[in-house]
Amino acid sequence: MIQPSDFQALLLTLQLAAYSTAILLLLGTPLAWWLATTNSRLRPVIETLVALPLVLPPTVLGFYLLIALSPNGVIGQPLQALGLPGLAFTFSGLVVGSVIYSLPFVVQPLQNAFSSLGPRPLEVAATLGAGPMARFCYVVLPLTRLGYLSAAVLGFAHTLGEFGVVLMIGGNIPGETQVVSIAIYEHVEALAYSQAHILAGLLLGLSFTVLLLINLANRRSRLVGLQ
């Protein structure tokens, strides 16, 4: 049976994944659109920075984020000067780390969806008098909805399994920064394998479900396109 502290960690993990995914979609949309449409020489550099969390060890990323969020860091120091609370070892800090760590899992599917769209639908909408925002809202968004679904599911699922980053910048504070992955590690250290099995099984089932949903949605889309 799941313990109250584990249930609290599960809720905190779902909350972290939901917040991070929402922020990633908001920030990732203009970034992915720019990457898909620009001819700037900076594009390879920005693409590399976005993809960096894919190859960078999570503990390395978490270490530098911890330095940046600390009271003397490039982020923590201005916050402290403004009288705002620090982000290190807080839930807000976890959100910041999760957004950076899961950035490529959201930006890259959106960028691919925007690139595959091509200029023709936007040109047609422009000839009908639609402005830039109208073209994006009524042409781009409907035609790239599967890209958004993939980005949201991948961003959410990836956040569920974070360990190194959240441990470095959030520590292991029950009810505040202890997510499921850290709770599993804590159970294994204490040789409480039965509790670790429960939490690991929940994460496994949840991850499988969200990936199955995206595969079914993609399959349905392909079948509709063949009709």
MDAnalysis code that builds the backbone (N, CA, C; Angstrom):
import MDAnalysis as mda
import numpy as np

u = mda.Universe.empty(681, n_residues=227, atom_resindex=np.repeat(np.arange(227), 3), trajectory=True)
u.add_TopologyAttr("name", ["N", "CA", "C"] * 227)
u.add_TopologyAttr("resid", np.arange(1, 228))
u.add_TopologyAttr("resname", ["MET", "ILE", "GLN", "PRO", "SER", "ASP", "PHE", "GLN", "ALA", "LEU", "LEU", "LEU", "THR", "LEU", "GLN", "LEU", "ALA", "ALA", "TYR", "SER", "THR", "ALA", "ILE", "LEU", "LEU", "LEU", "LEU", "GLY", "THR", "PRO", "LEU", "ALA", "TRP", "TRP", "LEU", "ALA", "THR", "THR", "ASN", "SER", "ARG", "LEU", "ARG", "PRO", "VAL", "ILE", "GLU", "THR", "LEU", "VAL", "ALA", "LEU", "PRO", "LEU", "VAL", "LEU", "PRO", "PRO", "THR", "VAL", "LEU", "GLY", "PHE", "TYR", "LEU", "LEU", "ILE", "ALA", "LEU", "SER", "PRO", "ASN", "GLY", "VAL", "ILE", "GLY", "GLN", "PRO", "LEU", "GLN", "ALA", "LEU", "GLY", "LEU", "PRO", "GLY", "LEU", "ALA", "PHE", "THR", "PHE", "SER", "GLY", "LEU", "VAL", "VAL", "GLY", "SER", "VAL", "ILE", "TYR", "SER", "LEU", "PRO", "PHE", "VAL", "VAL", "GLN", "PRO", "LEU", "GLN", "ASN", "ALA", "PHE", "SER", "SER", "LEU", "GLY", "PRO", "ARG", "PRO", "LEU", "GLU", "VAL", "ALA", "ALA", "THR", "LEU", "GLY", "ALA", "GLY", "PRO", "MET", "ALA", "ARG", "PHE", "CYS", "TYR", "VAL", "VAL", "LEU", "PRO", "LEU", "THR", "ARG", "LEU", "GLY", "TYR", "LEU", "SER", "ALA", "ALA", "VAL", "LEU", "GLY", "PHE", "ALA", "HIS", "THR", "LEU", "GLY", "GLU", "PHE", "GLY", "VAL", "VAL", "LEU", "MET", "ILE", "GLY", "GLY", "ASN", "ILE", "PRO", "GLY", "GLU", "THR", "GLN", "VAL", "VAL", "SER", "ILE", "ALA", "ILE", "TYR", "GLU", "HIS", "VAL", "GLU", "ALA", "LEU", "ALA", "TYR", "SER", "GLN", "ALA", "HIS", "ILE", "LEU", "ALA", "GLY", "LEU", "LEU", "LEU", "GLY", "LEU", "SER", "PHE", "THR", "VAL", "LEU", "LEU", "LEU", "ILE", "ASN", "LEU", "ALA", "ASN", "ARG", "ARG", "SER", "ARG", "LEU", "VAL", "GLY", "LEU", "GLN"])
u.atoms.positions = np.array([
    [0.849, -1.201, 0.000],
    [0.000, 0.000, 0.000],
    [0.884, 1.251, 0.000],
    [0.476, 2.234, -0.775],
    [1.270, 3.440, -0.889],
    [1.197, 4.259, 0.396],
    [2.336, 4.734, 0.852],
    [2.413, 5.510, 2.070],
    [1.991, 6.958, 1.816],
    [1.533, 7.674, 2.867],
    [1.140, 9.086, 2.682],
    [2.255, 9.945, 2.111],
    [3.501, 9.718, 2.563],
    [4.612, 10.515, 2.045],
    [4.859, 10.223, 0.567],
    [4.664, 8.960, 0.163],
    [4.837, 8.604, -1.242],
    [3.710, 9.198, -2.092],
    [2.507, 9.193, -1.548],
    [1.383, 9.799, -2.260],
    [1.610, 11.296, -2.437],
    [2.172, 11.917, -1.420],
    [2.503, 13.338, -1.505],
    [3.569, 13.583, -2.572],
    [4.564, 12.694, -2.637],
    [5.601, 12.810, -3.661],
    [5.017, 12.625, -5.057],
    [4.057, 11.725, -5.189],
    [3.414, 11.500, -6.481],
    [2.631, 12.726, -6.924],
    [1.874, 13.313, -6.018],
    [1.127, 14.523, -6.351],
    [2.058, 15.667, -6.722],
    [3.160, 15.790, -5.989],
    [4.130, 16.846, -6.281],
    [4.754, 16.641, -7.657],
    [5.011, 15.383, -8.011],
    [5.580, 15.078, -9.320],
    [4.610, 15.438, -10.437],
    [3.339, 15.087, -10.284],
    [2.329, 15.413, -11.292],
    [2.149, 16.923, -11.418],
    [2.191, 17.599, -10.285],
    [2.085, 19.058, -10.300],
    [3.282, 19.676, -11.016],
    [4.469, 19.176, -10.731],
    [5.672, 19.677, -11.383],
    [5.607, 19.444, -12.887],
    [5.170, 18.256, -13.299],
    [5.082, 17.942, -14.722],
    [4.063, 18.829, -15.421],
    [2.920, 19.087, -14.762],
    [1.877, 19.922, -15.368],
    [2.352, 21.359, -15.534],
    [2.942, 21.925, -14.488],
    [3.440, 23.306, -14.560],
    [4.538, 23.427, -15.612],
    [5.475, 22.488, -15.594],
    [6.603, 22.554, -16.522],
    [6.129, 22.434, -17.968],
    [5.185, 21.534, -18.220],
    [4.685, 21.346, -19.583],
    [3.970, 22.589, -20.081],
    [3.157, 23.200, -19.233],
    [2.439, 24.415, -19.635],
    [3.422, 25.543, -19.971],
    [4.433, 25.716, -19.134],
    [5.432, 26.762, -19.385],
    [6.229, 26.447, -20.638],
    [6.580, 25.182, -20.827],
    [7.348, 24.789, -21.998],
    [6.584, 25.039, -23.293],
    [5.291, 24.785, -23.289],
    [4.490, 25.030, -24.490],
    [4.411, 26.524, -24.796],
    [4.298, 27.330, -23.748],
    [4.232, 28.779, -23.952],
    [5.561, 29.336, -24.460],
    [6.653, 28.904, -23.842],
    [7.967, 29.395, -24.251],
    [8.476, 28.710, -25.515],
    [8.126, 27.443, -25.658],
    [8.639, 26.669, -26.776],
    [8.016, 27.024, -28.106],
    [6.768, 27.506, -28.090],
    [6.091, 27.820, -29.350],
    [6.811, 28.913, -30.139],
    [7.056, 30.098, -29.570],
    [7.779, 31.116, -30.365],
    [9.200, 30.707, -30.704],
    [9.864, 29.979, -29.800],
    [11.230, 29.540, -30.076],
    [11.246, 28.540, -31.228],
    [10.338, 27.562, -31.191],
    [10.280, 26.560, -32.256],
    [9.880, 27.195, -33.587],
    [8.969, 28.161, -33.543],
    [8.557, 28.850, -34.769],
    [9.727, 29.615, -35.382],
    [10.487, 30.277, -34.532],
    [11.657, 31.020, -35.017],
    [12.680, 30.067, -35.631],
    [12.939, 28.950, -34.976],
    [13.904, 27.988, -35.490],
    [13.448, 27.371, -36.809],
    [12.132, 27.212, -36.964],
    [11.599, 26.587, -38.172],
    [11.537, 27.539, -39.353],
    [11.538, 28.832, -39.100],
    [11.324, 29.797, -40.184],
    [12.500, 30.729, -40.441],
    [13.455, 30.804, -39.538],
    [14.533, 31.784, -39.677],
    [15.670, 31.279, -40.563],
    [16.377, 32.215, -41.152],
    [17.604, 31.929, -41.888],
    [18.816, 32.531, -41.179],
    [18.637, 32.884, -39.920],
    [19.696, 33.520, -39.154],
    [20.899, 32.590, -38.978],
    [22.080, 33.192, -38.945],
    [23.298, 32.419, -38.701],
    [23.364, 31.900, -37.268],
    [22.547, 32.471, -36.412],
    [22.518, 32.018, -35.022],
    [21.698, 30.744, -34.833],
    [20.974, 30.356, -35.853],
    [20.095, 29.190, -35.708],
    [20.838, 27.933, -35.250],
    [21.989, 27.552, -35.851],
    [22.681, 26.349, -35.361],
    [23.103, 26.456, -33.906],
    [23.472, 27.663, -33.476],
    [23.891, 27.856, -32.091],
    [22.706, 27.670, -31.146],
    [21.577, 28.278, -31.497],
    [20.382, 28.152, -30.654],
    [19.888, 26.714, -30.629],
    [19.901, 26.048, -31.778],
    [19.480, 24.645, -31.831],
    [20.380, 23.774, -30.958],
    [21.665, 24.073, -30.962],
    [22.595, 23.309, -30.130],
    [22.319, 23.535, -28.646],
    [22.062, 24.786, -28.264],
    [21.758, 25.081, -26.867],
    [20.468, 24.403, -26.428],
    [19.464, 24.397, -27.307],
    [18.190, 23.749, -26.980],
    [18.384, 22.249, -26.793],
    [19.207, 21.639, -27.647],
    [19.408, 20.188, -27.600],
    [20.420, 19.748, -26.556],
    [21.124, 20.681, -25.945],
    [22.196, 20.336, -25.008],
    [21.740, 19.418, -23.863],
    [20.555, 19.618, -23.277],
    [20.133, 18.708, -22.198],
    [19.991, 17.256, -22.634],
    [19.922, 16.990, -23.948],
    [19.811, 15.609, -24.414],
    [21.096, 14.821, -24.174],
    [22.233, 15.503, -24.198],
    [23.523, 14.818, -24.069],
    [24.258, 15.183, -22.788],
    [23.868, 16.266, -22.147],
    [24.545, 16.695, -20.932],
    [24.067, 15.856, -19.744],
    [24.977, 15.311, -18.942],
    [24.548, 14.556, -17.756],
    [23.662, 15.414, -16.859],
    [22.542, 14.872, -16.379],
    [21.617, 15.670, -15.552],
    [22.277, 16.300, -14.333],
    [23.237, 15.594, -13.732],
    [23.889, 16.161, -12.555],
    [24.732, 17.383, -12.913],
    [25.305, 17.378, -14.114],
    [26.084, 18.544, -14.554],
    [25.164, 19.745, -14.744],
    [24.047, 19.518, -15.432],
    [23.084, 20.590, -15.621],
    [22.535, 21.065, -14.281],
    [22.224, 20.123, -13.407],
    [21.706, 20.482, -12.091],
    [22.714, 21.251, -11.262],
    [23.990, 20.895, -11.376],
    [25.032, 21.600, -10.629],
    [25.109, 23.065, -11.051],
    [25.144, 23.313, -12.358],
    [25.252, 24.692, -12.832],
    [23.976, 25.486, -12.538],
    [22.837, 24.809, -12.581],
    [21.597, 25.491, -12.209],
    [21.608, 25.842, -10.723],
    [22.141, 24.944, -9.894],
    [22.233, 25.225, -8.461],
    [23.118, 26.437, -8.211],
    [24.236, 26.525, -8.939],
    [25.126, 27.683, -8.811],
    [24.395, 28.957, -9.238],
    [23.645, 28.870, -10.334],
    [22.946, 30.053, -10.840],
    [21.824, 30.495, -9.911],
    [21.165, 29.528, -9.261],
    [20.027, 29.847, -8.393],
    [20.444, 30.184, -6.968],
    [21.701, 29.964, -6.629],
    [22.171, 30.246, -5.274],
    [22.151, 31.750, -5.008],
    [22.193, 32.166, -3.737],
    [22.116, 33.610, -3.422],
    [23.156, 34.464, -4.125],
    [24.299, 33.903, -4.479],
    [25.337, 34.665, -5.175],
    [25.376, 34.384, -6.671],
    [24.396, 33.631, -7.173],
    [24.378, 33.253, -8.574],
    [23.780, 34.329, -9.463],
    [23.858, 34.102, -10.779],
    [23.388, 35.098, -11.747],
    [21.869, 35.275, -11.693],
    [21.177, 34.277, -11.195],
    [19.725, 34.387, -11.033],
    [19.363, 34.706, -9.590],
    [20.007, 34.017, -8.668],
    [19.674, 34.200, -7.259],
    [20.031, 35.564, -6.710],
    [21.139, 36.133, -7.153],
    [21.571, 37.426, -6.624],
    [20.595, 38.555, -6.977],
    [20.136, 38.686, -8.238],
    [19.141, 39.730, -8.530],
    [17.845, 39.540, -7.759],
    [17.429, 38.278, -7.589],
    [16.215, 38.014, -6.813],
    [16.380, 38.472, -5.372],
    [17.550, 38.190, -4.817],
    [17.826, 38.592, -3.437],
    [17.874, 40.110, -3.313],
    [18.439, 40.782, -4.322],
    [18.504, 42.243, -4.302],
    [17.118, 42.869, -4.372],
    [16.184, 42.190, -5.028],
    [14.814, 42.685, -5.139],
    [13.943, 42.273, -3.949],
    [14.537, 41.541, -3.025],
    [13.779, 41.091, -1.861],
    [12.877, 39.909, -2.139],
    [13.108, 39.211, -3.260],
    [12.293, 38.055, -3.618],
    [12.907, 36.786, -3.042],
    [12.098, 35.779, -2.790],
    [12.634, 34.534, -2.231],
    [13.534, 33.826, -3.229],
    [14.514, 33.105, -2.705],
    [15.416, 32.348, -3.562],
    [14.723, 31.153, -4.187],
    [15.357, 30.575, -5.195],
    [14.770, 29.450, -5.921],
    [15.432, 28.119, -5.592],
    [16.641, 28.152, -5.060],
    [17.320, 26.903, -4.726],
    [16.571, 26.184, -3.609],
    [16.409, 24.874, -3.780],
    [15.742, 24.006, -2.808],
    [14.287, 24.438, -2.559],
    [13.609, 24.845, -3.635],
    [12.190, 25.185, -3.582],
    [11.493, 24.528, -4.761],
    [10.165, 24.465, -4.677],
    [9.391, 23.905, -5.789],
    [9.540, 24.772, -7.038],
    [9.584, 26.090, -6.855],
    [9.768, 26.987, -8.002],
    [11.094, 26.715, -8.700],
    [12.134, 26.412, -7.926],
    [13.418, 26.048, -8.510],
    [13.327, 24.758, -9.310],
    [12.532, 23.803, -8.813],
    [12.320, 22.565, -9.561],
    [11.669, 22.843, -10.906],
    [10.721, 23.770, -10.916],
    [10.053, 24.115, -12.172],
    [11.046, 24.705, -13.169],
    [11.904, 25.607, -12.682],
    [12.923, 26.208, -13.548],
    [13.831, 25.133, -14.122],
    [14.308, 24.230, -13.276],
    [15.180, 23.163, -13.744],
    [14.488, 22.219, -14.711],
    [13.237, 21.895, -14.434],
    [12.491, 20.984, -15.301],
    [12.232, 21.599, -16.670],
    [11.946, 22.894, -16.693],
    [11.713, 23.577, -17.968],
    [12.975, 23.525, -18.829],
    [14.116, 23.795, -18.236],
    [15.374, 23.774, -18.997],
    [15.726, 22.353, -19.422],
    [15.553, 21.395, -18.514],
    [15.942, 20.017, -18.792],
    [15.053, 19.377, -19.861],
    [13.769, 19.719, -19.895],
    [12.839, 19.114, -20.848],
    [12.630, 19.969, -22.088],
    [13.359, 21.061, -22.223],
    [13.169, 21.979, -23.349],
    [13.249, 21.286, -24.716],
    [14.260, 20.458, -24.992],
    [14.324, 19.852, -26.328],
    [13.172, 18.905, -26.619],
    [12.582, 18.302, -25.590],
    [11.487, 17.363, -25.804],
    [10.201, 18.060, -26.224],
    [10.152, 19.361, -26.055],
    [8.995, 20.139, -26.475],
    [9.309, 20.955, -27.727],
    [10.464, 21.588, -27.752],
    [10.808, 22.458, -28.882],
    [11.011, 21.664, -30.164],
    [11.698, 20.546, -30.098],
    [11.998, 19.798, -31.322],
    [10.754, 19.241, -32.006],
    [9.778, 18.642, -31.302],
    [8.553, 18.229, -31.999],
    [7.785, 19.397, -32.607],
    [7.757, 20.527, -31.904],
    [7.078, 21.699, -32.449],
    [7.815, 22.223, -33.679],
    [9.119, 22.272, -33.610],
    [9.908, 22.745, -34.751],
    [9.688, 21.850, -35.970],
    [9.678, 20.539, -35.760],
    [9.443, 19.609, -36.865],
    [8.043, 19.784, -37.451],
    [7.065, 20.013, -36.588],
    [5.700, 20.211, -37.069],
    [5.580, 21.495, -37.880],
    [6.212, 22.553, -37.411],
    [6.174, 23.822, -38.139],
    [6.917, 23.711, -39.472],
    [8.046, 23.018, -39.477],
    [8.831, 22.885, -40.703],
    [8.087, 22.071, -41.754],
    [7.386, 21.025, -41.326],
    [6.652, 20.178, -42.272],
    [5.411, 20.859, -42.832],
    [4.982, 21.919, -42.176],
    [3.777, 22.621, -42.638],
    [4.006, 23.282, -43.992],
    [5.159, 23.879, -44.179],
    [5.457, 24.553, -45.439],
    [4.810, 25.927, -45.515],
    [5.233, 26.751, -46.466],
    [4.724, 28.123, -46.545],
    [3.368, 28.248, -47.244],
    [2.948, 27.238, -48.015],
    [1.758, 27.370, -48.842],
    [0.488, 27.711, -48.060],
    [0.156, 27.010, -46.966],
    [-1.080, 27.357, -46.241],
    [-1.077, 28.792, -45.724],
    [0.071, 29.283, -45.280],
    [0.150, 30.648, -44.781],
    [0.017, 31.658, -45.916],
    [0.569, 31.323, -47.069],
    [0.443, 32.222, -48.225],
    [-1.006, 32.345, -48.659],
    [-1.718, 31.225, -48.657],
    [-3.133, 31.250, -49.026],
    [-3.931, 32.080, -48.029],
    [-3.654, 31.894, -46.750],
    [-4.367, 32.665, -45.724],
    [-4.060, 34.148, -45.847],
    [-2.816, 34.473, -46.189],
    [-2.439, 35.880, -46.332],
    [-3.183, 36.524, -47.493],
    [-3.353, 35.789, -48.592],
    [-4.078, 36.347, -49.736],
    [-5.548, 36.594, -49.408],
    [-6.066, 35.877, -48.409],
    [-7.452, 36.064, -47.980],
    [-7.583, 37.160, -46.931],
    [-6.471, 37.817, -46.610],
    [-6.514, 38.959, -45.708],
    [-6.253, 38.646, -44.250],
    [-5.820, 37.417, -43.938],
    [-5.550, 37.062, -42.542],
    [-4.224, 37.649, -42.094],
    [-4.202, 38.254, -40.905],
    [-2.982, 38.814, -40.349],
    [-2.090, 37.737, -39.764],
    [-0.882, 38.108, -39.327],
    [0.059, 37.114, -38.784],
    [-0.512, 36.304, -37.623],
    [-1.160, 36.976, -36.668],
    [-1.705, 36.253, -35.525],
    [-2.862, 35.359, -35.929],
    [-3.721, 35.867, -36.823],
    [-4.837, 35.058, -37.297],
    [-4.337, 33.838, -38.067],
    [-3.303, 34.026, -38.871],
    [-2.747, 32.892, -39.624],
    [-2.199, 31.833, -38.680],
    [-1.552, 32.289, -37.623],
    [-0.983, 31.322, -36.689],
    [-2.087, 30.590, -35.924],
    [-3.084, 31.332, -35.460],
    [-4.133, 30.732, -34.622],
    [-5.081, 29.838, -35.416],
    [-5.413, 30.241, -36.641],
    [-6.441, 29.525, -37.391],
    [-5.895, 28.623, -38.496],
    [-4.598, 28.723, -38.767],
    [-4.001, 27.859, -39.786],
    [-2.922, 26.971, -39.175],
    [-1.934, 27.597, -38.531],
    [-0.795, 26.837, -38.017],
    [-1.210, 25.901, -36.883],
    [-1.904, 26.426, -35.894],
    [-2.251, 25.603, -34.731],
    [-3.095, 24.377, -35.092],
    [-4.172, 24.534, -35.890],
    [-4.938, 23.326, -36.241],
    [-4.133, 22.305, -37.042],
    [-3.278, 22.768, -37.933],
    [-2.527, 21.848, -38.788],
    [-1.349, 21.193, -38.068],
    [-0.959, 21.739, -36.952],
    [0.168, 21.167, -36.202],
    [-0.277, 20.631, -34.846],
    [-1.547, 20.311, -34.704],
    [-2.058, 19.871, -33.404],
    [-1.391, 18.583, -32.924],
    [-1.048, 17.685, -33.863],
    [-0.362, 16.460, -33.446],
    [1.049, 16.757, -32.946],
    [1.680, 17.767, -33.527],
    [2.984, 18.181, -33.029],
    [2.884, 18.700, -31.606],
    [1.820, 19.444, -31.331],
    [1.609, 19.941, -29.972],
    [1.297, 18.797, -29.014],
    [0.537, 17.814, -29.490],
    [0.242, 16.660, -28.643],
    [1.522, 15.909, -28.302],
    [2.363, 15.690, -29.311],
    [3.632, 14.997, -29.071],
    [4.513, 15.787, -28.105],
    [4.589, 17.090, -28.312],
    [5.423, 17.929, -27.447],
    [4.926, 17.907, -26.009],
    [3.612, 18.008, -25.829],
    [3.047, 18.024, -24.474],
    [3.258, 16.690, -23.771],
    [3.021, 15.596, -24.485],
    [3.158, 14.275, -23.877],
    [4.612, 13.975, -23.542],
    [5.515, 14.274, -24.468],
    [6.935, 14.013, -24.220],
    [7.470, 14.892, -23.092],
    [7.076, 16.175, -23.085],
    [7.516, 17.052, -22.007],
    [7.004, 16.597, -20.653],
    [5.741, 16.187, -20.607],
    [5.138, 15.720, -19.355],
    [5.799, 14.427, -18.886],
    [5.931, 13.461, -19.801],
    [6.505, 12.165, -19.433],
    [7.969, 12.296, -19.019],
    [8.702, 13.156, -19.709],
    [10.119, 13.321, -19.373],
    [10.290, 13.934, -17.991],
    [9.404, 14.851, -17.634],
    [9.486, 15.477, -16.312],
    [9.208, 14.465, -15.206],
    [8.346, 13.490, -15.483],
    [8.011, 12.504, -14.461],
    [9.232, 11.738, -13.968],
    [10.170, 11.478, -14.865],
    [11.305, 10.642, -14.501],
    [12.567, 11.392, -14.141],
    [12.500, 12.700, -13.989],
    [13.703, 13.469, -13.666],
    [14.256, 13.063, -12.296],
    [15.566, 12.991, -12.234],
    [16.201, 12.642, -10.956],
    [17.402, 13.538, -10.660],
    [18.411, 13.485, -11.533],
    [19.649, 14.204, -11.247],
    [19.468, 15.696, -11.102],
    [18.694, 16.288, -12.010],
    [18.497, 17.741, -11.973],
    [17.729, 18.152, -10.725],
    [16.602, 17.480, -10.464],
    [15.768, 17.882, -9.325],
    [16.462, 17.609, -8.001],
    [17.293, 16.564, -7.941],
    [18.020, 16.282, -6.705],
    [19.060, 17.359, -6.430],
    [19.724, 17.843, -7.482],
    [20.770, 18.841, -7.307],
    [20.204, 20.192, -6.879],
    [19.110, 20.613, -7.491],
    [18.600, 21.959, -7.205],
    [17.490, 21.973, -6.175],
    [16.914, 20.800, -5.877],
    [15.803, 20.766, -4.931],
    [16.077, 19.988, -3.666],
    [17.084, 19.135, -3.713],
    [17.352, 18.307, -2.546],
    [16.270, 17.259, -2.366],
    [16.002, 16.934, -1.131],
    [15.035, 15.875, -0.806],
    [14.190, 16.327, 0.384],
    [13.384, 17.352, 0.175],
    [12.546, 17.905, 1.243],
    [11.123, 17.379, 1.075],
    [10.660, 16.500, 1.964],
    [9.301, 15.945, 1.815],
    [8.240, 17.038, 1.771],
    [7.337, 16.909, 0.818],
    [6.244, 17.868, 0.685],
    [6.604, 19.132, -0.063],
    [7.893, 19.341, -0.341],
    [8.323, 20.552, -1.039],
    [9.111, 20.244, -2.312],
    [10.105, 19.383, -2.204],
    [10.926, 19.073, -3.378],
    [11.125, 17.579, -3.595],
    [10.548, 16.745, -2.754],
    [10.733, 15.298, -2.914],
    [9.745, 14.763, -3.949],
    [10.250, 14.469, -5.144],
    [9.424, 13.902, -6.201],
    [9.545, 12.386, -6.170],
    [8.811, 11.716, -7.051],
    [8.729, 10.257, -7.003],
    [10.091, 9.604, -7.239],
    [10.839, 10.106, -8.199],
    [12.136, 9.481, -8.502],
    [13.067, 9.513, -7.296],
    [13.031, 10.610, -6.545],
    [13.867, 10.707, -5.343],
    [13.328, 9.812, -4.242],
    [11.999, 9.725, -4.131],
    [11.400, 8.849, -3.124],
    [11.762, 7.386, -3.394],
    [11.793, 6.995, -4.675],
    [12.190, 5.625, -5.020],
    [13.632, 5.370, -4.588],
    [14.500, 6.316, -4.878],
    [15.905, 6.183, -4.490],
    [16.041, 6.062, -2.972],
    [15.267, 6.839, -2.259],
    [15.311, 6.799, -0.797],
    [14.856, 5.442, -0.277],
    [13.799, 4.864, -0.885],
    [13.329, 3.540, -0.472],
    [14.380, 2.467, -0.753],
    [15.044, 2.568, -1.902],
    [16.066, 1.578, -2.236],
    [17.233, 1.672, -1.253],
    [17.624, 2.889, -0.888],
    [18.702, 3.055, 0.095],
    [18.335, 2.430, 1.432],
    [17.038, 2.511, 1.786],
    [16.573, 1.945, 3.047],
    [16.198, 0.479, 2.927],
    [16.446, -0.125, 1.728],
    [16.110, -1.527, 1.447],
    [14.610, -1.794, 1.529],
    [13.808, -0.738, 1.356],
    [12.345, -0.899, 1.343],
    [11.899, -1.127, -0.098],
    [12.223, -2.319, -0.606],
    [11.985, -2.596, -2.021],
    [10.505, -2.672, -2.372],
    [9.675, -3.081, -1.433],
    [8.244, -3.174, -1.734],
    [7.664, -1.802, -2.040],
    [8.042, -0.792, -1.250],
    [7.563, 0.565, -1.517],
    [8.175, 1.114, -2.806],
    [9.440, 0.773, -3.052],
    [10.074, 1.207, -4.305],
    [9.370, 0.589, -5.499],
    [8.961, -0.679, -5.380],
    [8.238, -1.350, -6.458],
    [6.917, -0.642, -6.760],
    [6.222, -0.221, -5.730],
    [4.925, 0.435, -5.930],
    [5.089, 1.736, -6.712],
    [6.021, 2.570, -6.268],
    [6.234, 3.850, -6.938],
    [6.792, 3.659, -8.346],
    [7.749, 2.739, -8.482],
    [8.323, 2.488, -9.803],
    [7.265, 1.948, -10.760],
    [6.393, 1.076, -10.252],
    [5.321, 0.548, -11.085],
    [4.337, 1.625, -11.518],
    [4.039, 2.557, -10.606],
    [3.153, 3.665, -10.965],
    [3.755, 4.532, -12.068],
    [5.046, 4.840, -11.946],
    [5.709, 5.635, -12.975],
    [5.778, 4.885, -14.298],
    [6.059, 3.587, -14.224],
    [6.132, 2.780, -15.438],
    [4.782, 2.751, -16.149],
    [3.711, 2.512, -15.374],
    [2.381, 2.471, -15.970],
    [1.968, 3.810, -16.550],
    [2.271, 4.886, -15.833],
    [1.893, 6.219, -16.307],
    [2.662, 6.595, -17.566],
    [3.952, 6.304, -17.585],
    [4.771, 6.614, -18.764],
    [4.314, 5.799, -19.969],
    [4.017, 4.529, -19.742],
    [3.538, 3.686, -20.848],
    [2.215, 4.202, -21.393],
    [1.340, 4.645, -20.506],
    [0.022, 5.121, -20.938],
    [0.124, 6.374, -21.797],
    [0.925, 7.335, -21.355],
    [1.008, 8.583, -22.125],
    [1.677, 8.353, -23.481],
    [2.666, 7.460, -23.541],
    [3.298, 7.163, -24.826],
    [2.366, 6.374, -25.726],
    [1.558, 5.495, -25.144],
    [0.578, 4.748, -25.934],
    [-0.458, 5.687, -26.537],
    [-0.875, 6.676, -25.774],
    [-1.857, 7.632, -26.271],
    [-1.327, 8.405, -27.467],
    [-0.068, 8.806, -27.405],
    [0.491, 9.570, -28.519],
    [0.662, 8.682, -29.752],
    [1.034, 7.416, -29.552],
    [1.151, 6.506, -30.692],
    [-0.203, 6.228, -31.327],
    [-1.240, 6.084, -30.517],
    [-2.589, 5.866, -31.048],
    [-3.072, 7.097, -31.805],
    [-2.753, 8.280, -31.272],
    [-3.173, 9.511, -31.949],
    [-2.460, 9.658, -33.294],
    [-1.180, 9.330, -33.334],
    [-0.445, 9.397, -34.599],
    [-0.963, 8.376, -35.598],
    [-1.294, 7.192, -35.123],
    [-1.833, 6.154, -36.015],
    [-3.186, 6.573, -36.576],
    [-4.010, 7.136, -35.720],
    [-5.322, 7.601, -36.179],
    [-5.175, 8.706, -37.216],
    [-4.207, 9.584, -37.002],
    [-3.970, 10.662, -37.959],
    [-3.534, 10.136, -39.314],
    [-2.651, 9.113, -39.297],
    [-2.205, 8.527, -40.559],
    [-3.350, 7.851, -41.290],
    [-4.236, 7.177, -40.535],
    [-5.377, 6.501, -41.166],
    [-6.342, 7.503, -41.775],
    [-6.548, 8.617, -41.076],
    [-7.425, 9.656, -41.602],
    [-6.829, 10.262, -42.864],
    [-5.499, 10.420, -42.887],
    [-4.851, 10.991, -44.048],
    [-4.917, 10.083, -45.275],
    [-5.045, 8.775, -45.052],
    [-5.130, 7.839, -46.164],
    [-6.533, 7.743, -46.755],
    [-7.525, 8.204, -45.999],
    [-8.899, 8.103, -46.469],
    [-9.224, 9.181, -47.500],
])
